[in-house]
């Protein structure tokens, strides 16, 4: 029976249900109806529908979930049954001791947010195979007993217990525990160091499963390297492609324990695939060489609801999962595949060693050379950035990383503003036009103490950094100088310059330029030391992630041509980078804005590694006098 609510609880219930009604665009009803709105259960709280169906009495005919929301709606076959459920369950504690608040819907609520399930409908890429029940339950138990010879209790100290029993289990990765056989896997390069020390020998208890793979033509010889991953609920693995030069195809993964959702991505295309226990995932061709694969860090997966035999949304709580990944070493250590954009051999020239020179000559020097002409084209603030700045409170501080000509200064009242940029010429323009003195500094080493600013913006900067590690370094620095509770906004150029068939302003400009100077060959001639980088010219979408984009100082045929380096981002790439930070900030918002991927972050952690210093992983950024 529903409990009697106190005055305070009644007020909280009314407030919560009013939020539900407002978000759904409907009203609460004082008259009994078939539909109930329910606060305290939903996708945002990771509530499995089966749990809610079991709790509600009488049982509803349908439950509708909404993305990221702590509420849902339920339909009953009659208003009488809905009334009985409201009387029996309103105010009772439910999942995680969260009370459920129920009320009648005056109108039929919106349909379920099934758009989140579109990735389940994506056609499988070339070379992807999933063999269900590749091993039996008895074999799964046998394998786990061999991998973890001493029994352990499933509690919050599971990692420590397992590590205590197994000396070769590595506790270095914050995402999961790992154990290697044959060779140690290097997570910095997604490869192995063949000349380095070898890991444990591949154990005999794995031989029969390897033999089975060979007999099923899954693999053509015995693997050279095996990695065991142990995942607790909430742990995952960042999206990645195993180094082409290090391993042949296929890459194979055997799942044990709890099921999990794995995400595959190639640019805008995304596939979500449920990996059941005892299944064998086989990745060949396009899947192995082009699509990234990864597991999100979360305690539950959003999955297909099959309970009512129709397309819908549900939640699957994560459990403890163990996987074995089997790899074949590539003795040649080179790759000539047909997927150059993800091939480390074919991208070898774009390394950490040459990155500083690329950024110095094709970014910093170029912006000094084109500063006045560039500034003349950069005067209108983007609405998304202006909206972020409007939220900064009076008396707070703002850092603009890559401030350029200072177009985002003086847009807010009584905010202490600081700018930094690598271009002397643009900083001079910012001082002349906005009266703000900027600091000449590299975003790889921001010259301010930890927790210095209430807000940080970094607009159209990160895409000028030549390697992933350098982009990650810049994000670390932005996060470091934010105050706890502070917000940051990052904009990067998107590889896809159209959204839902709507072209970005840049794509529309490119179409016009193609008509104006279709035969200007100077644009296609990059500086001689960087001829390995493709040049983007007159195309509405970018064909490459790493390339040069020409800048003409005027529209005449004698105009100077300057080539700027860009790394344009795939969908989700910026969010994936942010997720790699340790500790990772919270992503508050993520959206597409006129050809840019945009993410707002909030710093919720202060436990930075006391041994971390921004120059630990990179060469000290060069600043010319």
N, C-alpha and C positions, 0 to 999 in steps of 0.2 A: 504494500500500500504506500502511496506517495506520502512523504513526511509533511508536517505543517512547517511552512517556511517562516523564518523570522522577518521582521521588517527590513533588515539589512539585506537578507537573502532575496526577498521579494523585489527590492529595488534593483539588485544585481541581475535578477532574472529578466525584469522588464527591459533593462538596458541591453542585455545580451540579445534578447529576441528582437528588439528594435533594430539592432545592427544586422541581424539576419534578414529581416524584412527589407531594410534599405538596400543591402547588397543584392538581393534577389529581385528588387523592383516590384515587390508585392506588399500586401497589407496583412496585418494580423486580424483575425475574425473573432468576435465574441460569440458567434453562432457556431455550432458544431459543423465541421466539414470533414471530407474524406482525407484531405492532405494535412499533415502536421509538419511544422518546421521544428528542427531539433538542434539546440545549441549544446556542444560538448562532445560531438562525434563527427568525424569526417576525414577527408584526405589530409588536411593540414595537421591532424593529430595522429595520423597513422592508424586509424581504426579499421580493422577488417570488417567487412559487411556481415560476415557470418556471426561475429561477436555481437553485433547490434541486432541482427535478426533474432538471435538467441535471447537477448536481454529484453527486447520489447515484447509486451504481452497485452493483447493478442498480437500475433505476428503480422507485419505489413505485407502487402502484395508487391511493393516496389520501394527501393531506397535510391535516392539520387545524391551523388557526390559532386563537389565543386572544388576545382584546383586550389590548393593552398588554404582552404577555408576550414575553420573549426566547427563547422555546422553542416547539416544536410537536410533533406526533406524525405518524408515517407508517405506512401499512399496506402490506404486501407480500402477494403472492399465496401465499407459503409462508414458513414459518420458515427454510427453507434460504436463500432469497433475502435475507431480513432479516439472517441471520447473515453472509452474504457482504458485504452493505453495511456492517455494523458492522465487519467485519474490514478492509475497504478504506478506510473514511472516518473512523473514530473518531480524533479528535485532529488531523485535518488542518485547516489554515487555510482559512477560507471567506470570507464577506462582510466587508469592512473588516478583514481579517487576524484575524478572530475564529475561534478553533478550534471545531470542532463536537465535541460529546460525545454519544455514542449509547449506549443501553442498551435491553434488552427490557422491555416492559410486561407485568406479570403479569396485568392485567385490560384489557379494552377501554377505551380512554380516552374522556372525555366528548365529545359532539358539538362541532362547531365553533361559535364564538360568532357565529352569524348574526344575532343581534339588532341588531348594529351596521348591518345592511343594511336595516332596516325603512324607513329614509328613501327607499330606492330604490323602495319599493312604494307610497309615498304618491301618491294621485291628483293629477294636475297641476292647479294652480289655474286659475281662469278667466283667459284672456288670455295664456297661456304657449305659445309656439311655438318649435320648433327646426328650422331648415331646414339639413339636412346637405348638404355639398358645394355650398354656395352659390357658391363660387368654385373654380376649378381649381387644381391644383398649380402650373401655370405662372403663373397670376394671383397666387397667394400669393407666389411667388418675386419676381414683378415688384413687388408692393406693398412687400415687405420691403426690396428694393433701393432703392426710392424713399424709404422712411422712414429707412433707414440706408445712405446712399450710399457710405460707406467700409467695407470689410471689417474685421471685428473678430474677435479670437480669443476662444474661449469659455473663460475662466478666471475666477479669483476677482476679478479687477479689471475684469470686463466692464462694470460700471456706469461706471467712470471712463473706459474706452476709448470707450464710446458717447457719453458726455457731451462728450468732447474733440472728437469729429467733428461733433456736432450742437449748435450754439450755443443753440437754443431748447429743448433737452431739459432739464427741471427735475430737479435732484437734491435737492429739498427734502424729499420724502417718504421716510421710512426704509423703507417697505414696497415701493416700486417707483419706477421712473422714469416720468415722464409728459411728454407734449407736447400742446399745445392748438392747435386751429384754430378760427377764427371768433371765439370768446370764451374767456377764461380761466375754467376751472372753479374755483369756490371750495369747498375741501374742508371749511371750517368750517361752511358752511351747505348744502352739497350743491346749490349753485345757481350762477348767474353774476351778475356785476355789470355790468348792461347799460350803465350810464353810465360805467363805467371804461374803461381802455385795452383795445383789441381785440388779440387774439392774431394769429398768422399767418393769412393768407387760406386758405380751404379749397383745397387744391391741385387742379390740373386732372386729375392721374392718379387721383383718387378719383371723378371725375364718372361714369364708366361704371358703377361699382358702385352709385352713388346712383340712376342711371337704371334700373338693373336692379331695385333695391328698389321703385321707383315702378311699374314695369311689372308687378311681382308683387303690387301692392297692399299691400306691407309698410308703406309710408309714403306720405302723400298729397301731400307737397311736399318740396323740398330741405331738408336739415337746416341749422340755423344754427350749431351747435356740434359739434365732434368732439374727442374725447380719445383719445390714444394712450397705452396703458399697456404697460410693458415689465416682465415678471416674471421674476426668476431663481428657481430652485428654493428653496423656503423662504419666498418672499414671497407676500403675498396682499393682500386689501382687506377692511376691516371690514364687517360687515353694515350695510346702509343702504337707505334709500329716497330717490331723487332728489327734491328739493323739488317739491311739487305746484304751487306758485305760479310756479315758474321755467320748468317744462317741460310741454309737452303730452305725450300718448301718441302713439306708443309710445316706449320706450327700446330701442335696438337695439345689439347687440354682435356684432362680427365677430371670430372667434378665428383666430389663426395660430400656427404653431409647434407646441408640445407640447400635448396634451390636458390638461384640468384638471377637477376636481370643483367645481361651484358649489353652494352651499347656499342654499336659500330657506326662509324661516321666517315663520310667522304664529302668534305665541303658542306653543301646544303642538304645532302642526303643523309638520313639517319635511320638506322634499323635497331629496334629493341628485340632481343631474343632471350627467352627464358631458358636457362641451363638447368635441367633437372638433375638430381643426384644420379650417379652411375652412368651419366652420358659422356660421350666423347665428341668434343668439338674439333673439327679439322679445318684448317685455313690454308687454302692454296690460291695461286694466281692473284686476282684483283683483291680478294679478301686479305691475303697475306701481305701483299706488297703495297697496297694503296689505302685501304680503309684502316683507320685507327680502331682499336678495341679497348674497352675499359669498363670499370665497375664504379659507379658513383658511391661516394662516402655517405651512406644513410642507413637508417635502421629498418627501413621498409621500402618495398618497391611498389610503384603504381602499375597495376597489371589489368588484364582483361577480366571482367566479371562474367563468369560462366554459370553462376548459380541459377540464374533465371533463363538460361539458354538464349541470351541475346547479347548484342554488343554493348558493353558498359564498362564502368570503372570500378576497380576494387583495390584493396591494399593487401600485400603479402608481407608479413613481418619476416625479417631476416633471422636466420639462425647461424650457428657455427658452420663454416664451410671450409673444406680442404680441397685444393686442386693440385694436380701434377701436370706440368708443362714439359713436353718432349721436343727437343730441338736437334737438328742435324747441322754440324759445323760445315761451313763453306771453306774448303782448304785453299781455294784460290784467293779468298779474302777480297774479291772484287765482284761487282754486280753490273750486268748490262741489260737490266730488265726494261720493260716498256712503260715503266712508271717513274720517270725521272724526278718528278716533284717530291717524291718521298724517298728517293734512293740516296743513301749516304755516299756511295761511290761517285755518282754523277753530280752530287751537290758538294763534293769534297773541297772545292775551292772556297766555299763560303764558310770559313772556319773562325774560331775564336782568335786565331793568330792574325788574320787579315781584316777582321771586323773593325778594329780601331782605325785602320787606314781608310776603309770604305766610308766610315762615318765622318772622318776628318775631311776627306776630299770630295765626297759626294753628298754630304749633308751640311756640315758646319761651314765649309768654305763657300759652298753654293749659296747658302742663305745670306752670308755676308755680301756676296757679289750681287745678288738680286734684291737686296733688302728693300730699297725704295719702291721698286716696281711691285714686289710682293706685298708690301704694306698697303700700297694703293688699292689692292684688290681684297684686302682683309679689314673691313670696317664694321660689318653688321654682326652683332653677337648672335649665335645660334640660340633659338628659343629654349632648347633643352638645357643648355648651359646657364642661360639667364634664369630659368626657373630654379636651378640648383642654387645659384648665388642668392636669389631672393629669400631662400630659407635660412641663410646665415644670420644669426642674431647680432644685434648691435653690441659692439665691444669685443666681438670675437675676431680671430685672426684667420687669414687666407693666404695660402701659398699657391702661386701659379707656376707649375713646372713646365717650362717651355713657353714663356709668356709672349714671345715674339714682339709685336709692336704694341702690346699692352691693350688689346681691344676689349679685354674683360675687366679692366680696371675702372674704378669710379662708377660702377653700376650699382653699388650698394652703399648705404649710408652708415657711417660710423663703424666701418670694418677696417681693421688694420691689414693692409695688403702688401705682400712681398712677391716680387717676380724674379724668376731666374731663367736664363737662356744661354746658349753657347754662342749666339751671334752678337758680336759687339755692335754691329750696325743696327740691328733690330732693337737692342736695348737702348741705344741712343735715341731712336725714333720714339720708343715708349716713354723715355724721360721728357722729350720735347713735347709730345702730344698729350701725355697724361700726367706729367709731373711726378712720375713714380721712378725712383731709383732702383734698378734691378741688379741682381747679382749674376756675374758671369760664372756659370758652373755647369757641370755635366750631371744629367739626371741619374747617372750610375753612382754618383757619390754626392748626395745632396748635403751642402755644408751647414746643416743645422742639427741641433741636438735632438735626441729622441723626444717624442711627445711635445712638439713645439707649436703645432698649428691645429686649430679647430676644424679647418676644412682645407682640402688640397684639390686643385683641378690639374689635369694633365691632358690637354686637348691636342690631338694630332701630333703626338710626339713619339709614342712608343713604336709606331710603325716605321720609324727611321733607324731603329736599332737592328743590327745585321744578324744576330743569332738569338735563339731562344733563351739561352742563359743570360744574355745581356738584357733582354726584355724582362725576364724574371727578376734580375737584379734591380732594375728600375722600379718594379712593383714593390720589391722588398723595401726600397728606400722610401717610397711614398707612404707605405704602411708604417714604417718606422717613425717618421716625423709627425704622423697624426697623433693627436691626443686620444686617449681612451674615450670612446664615445663619439669621436670625430668622424666626419664623412669625407669620402673622396669621390671624384668623378673622373672617369677615364674614357676618352674617345679614340678610336683607331679606325683607319680606313678599312672598309669591307671589300672582300674580293668580289662579292655579288653586288653590283651597282643598281639593282632593281629589286623591289619588294612587291610581291603580288602583282607583277607586270607593270608596276609604276617605276619609271626611271628616276634615278637621282639627278640632281642638278648637274653633277659632273658628267654623267652619261649623256645628258641632253647636250651639254657643251661639246663633248667629243663628236657627236653626230654632226654638229655644225662645222667643227674644225676639219673633219674629213672632207667636206665639200670645199673648204677654203684653201687648204694646202696639201692636197693628196700626194704630191710628188716630191715633197721636201725631204731629200735623202739625208740631209745633215742630222735630222732628228734620229735617224736609225744608226748613227755612228757614235757609240759610247767612247769614253776615254780609253786609250789603248790598253791600259793595265786592267781594265774591267770588262773586256770584251766577252767574258764568259757569262755576263749577266744579260738577259734578254731586255729589249727596250719595248715599252708599252706605247703604242701609237694608234690613235683614232679608233680605238675599240671601246664599246660601251661597257663591257665587262673585262676583267683582268684574266688573262690566260694563265699567269704564273703568280705564285705567292711572293717570290723575291725577284725584283726587276728594277729597271731604271725608268723614270718618268721625265720626259723633257720639259724644260721651262724656257719659253721665248721671252726676251725682255721687251719686245714689241711685236707688232703684227707684220712688219716689213720683211722682205726676203733677206735683208742684211741683218736681221735681228740676231743677237747672241743666243746661242743654245747652251743651256746648262742641264746636265742630267742629275736628277736626285734619286738616291736609293730609297726604295720602299719595300717593306714586307707587309703585304695586305693580308688581313685576317679572315680565316674561315669562320663560319657560324659556330659559336661555342668555344672557339679557341681562346679568347680572352678570359672567359669564365674558367676554362681548364687551367690556364696559367695561374690565375688567382688562387684556385684550389690547391695548387702546389706549394703555396707559401706556408711556412710553419712558424708561428701559428697563422692560420688563414683568416682573413677578415670575413665578415658576413656580407654576402651579396644582397643588397637592399633592393636593387632594381637592375634589370637588364633589358635593353631595347635596341631597335634599329632606328637611326635618324639620318636621313638624307645621305645614304651611302656610307654610314659609319656604324660600327658596333659600339655600344655604349654600356658601361657598367658603373653603377653607384655602389660603393662599399662603405661599411662601417667598421671601425676598429673596436672590437669587443675584448681583446686580449692585451695583456701587458707583459706576458712571460716570454720575452725575447731571450734567445740564447745569449748568455752573458759573454760567451766567447766569440760571438759573431761580430765581424767588422766588414764594412762594405767592400774592402779591398781583398778579402780572403779568397774569393773565387774568381776574381778578374784582375787583369792588368789595371793599374791606376789610370783612370781616364786622362787623356792628354788635354791640357788647356794651354793654348798658344798665347803668348804676350804680344 
